[in-house]
Amino acid sequence: MEMFWGLAVSAILLGCTYTLVAIGFSLFFGVMDVVVFCCGDIAIFGSFAIIGAYAVAQSAGLFGVFPFWVCVILLILIGAVFCAAWGLITHQLSIKPFQNSSELMPLLSTIAMGTVIKEGLGLLFKPVVNTISAAFDRESAVTVVSGRNPQGFPSLLLPDGTVGARYLTIIVITAVILLLLFLFLNKTKMGMSMQAISQNKELSLMTGINVSRVIIITFLIGGVMLAVSGFLVGSYQKLMSFDDGAMYGAKGFSAAVVGGLRNTWGAVIGGMLLAFVEVFVSGYIPKGTAYSSIAAFVIVVIFIVFKPDGIIGDKSVEKV
């Protein structure tokens, strides 16, 4: 039983990282009818932005001037600004120019944007050795000699606390973000407009909703959520690689498909389901770690074949 609860906690933590990326997919698809495949790369970009900002802040002595928690919030805000900016860049360069083109064009363009982000991190991110290794929990797990090597993520969540306390903080942060998103979508005019556009864009235009403005706000909010996701991924994983975005993007998209691509709460269910499948396959099947991702994607294929609208997705009916 102790093993079961340990695996359950690990699954919830992993599910938190998948869920926020999946919500990014759901928000963008709901408003734009486009799968933004670079969501995972934007989230990992947020992680690297926080790593770089941490190095600058520590070199400037800001941690000795301001309280630690103030510096942490500042670093998260910096990551959020960068990710929100990438969200707008993605919309302006990878989606908007192809609105009247084939549906495949923006999809391929966002894949290309993800490659630009990934390779940019691999080529341009400078090695951060002294500042990061000083804050890294373990003893010099890797020697960072270039941007393509794994980068140690600084200990920003309760650095003096226990591992259990840090894990609980990750879960609480995810729950708070989901609560704020729920309130925003259901209690604000902008949130209701986003839901209206997701259901019927043409009718939303007829009722006077500024669709262009809502789309920009959606990409800003999605970018901020992906930045927080990158922060949580770094805090949980502790080592970040420039190409982690491909894996988290694939898992986030899969979670969104399983839950229902247009439904943000379906993304939560899908993210948790995939995480539980992966963790329990790794824990209970001999050498199951090698098969955990395969099992998760088998679940995705089953849903695509037998329930393509997702767990709580709405069926779309077209009149011909």
C-alpha positions, 0 to 999 in steps of 0.5 A: 500500500505504501508503494501505491501511495508513493506512485500515486503522488508521483503520478499527480506531480507528473500529471501537473506538468502535463496538465498545464501544457495540455490546457495551453493546447486546449485554449489555443485550439478552442479559439483558433481551431489550430493545434499549436504544436510548439506549446511544449517548446514554449514551456521549456523556453520559460524554464531556460528563461528562468535559469538565465534570469536566476544567473543574472539576479544572483550575479547582481546580488539581488538575492542579498537585497530582496527577500528570497520569495520576492526574487522567485516571483520576479523570476517567474514573472520574467519567464511569463513575459518571455513566454507570453511574447513567444505566444504572440510571436507564434500567432503573428508569424506562424498562424495569422499569415496562414488563416486563409490557407490550407489547415495544414499550413499553420500546423506545420508552421507551429512545428517549425516555430517549435524547432526554432525555439528548440535549436535556439536554446541549444545553440545560443543558451550560454553555459551557467556553471557556478551560479546554478551548481551552487543552487543545485540540490545534488553535487554537480550532476553534470558539468555544463560546457555548452547550451546543448548539455542539460542545465541544472534548474535552481532550487526556487521552491522551498530550497530549505524544505523537505522533498515532500513539501516541495512536491506539495507546493507543486500540486498546490500551485497547479490547483490554484492556477486551475481555480483562477482559470475557472474563475476567469473563464466563467466569471469574466467577460473576456473568459465568456467571450473565449468560450463563445468563440470556441463554440461558434466563431461566426456567431461571436462576430455577429454578436459584436465580440472582438475576435482579434482582441480575444485571440491576442489575450488567449495567446498571452494567457496561454503563454503565461500558463506555459511559463508556469508549467516550465517552472514546475517542470524544472522544479520537479525534473531538476535538469532541463535539456533544450529538446525537452519541449518535444516530449512535453509537447507530445504528452500535453497534446495527447492529454488534450486529445484524451480529455477533449481538445476543446475542453480545458477540464478535459485536459486536466483529466487527460493529463492525470490519466496519462501520468497515472498510466505511465507511473503505474506501468513503471512501478508495477511492471518489471522493467516497465519504465521502458514501456511507460510512454508506449502504454500512454500512447496506446491509451491515446490511440484507443481514445482516437479510435473509439472516442475521438471527441475525448472523455468530456469533449463535445461531439461535432455535428456537421450538416451536409 
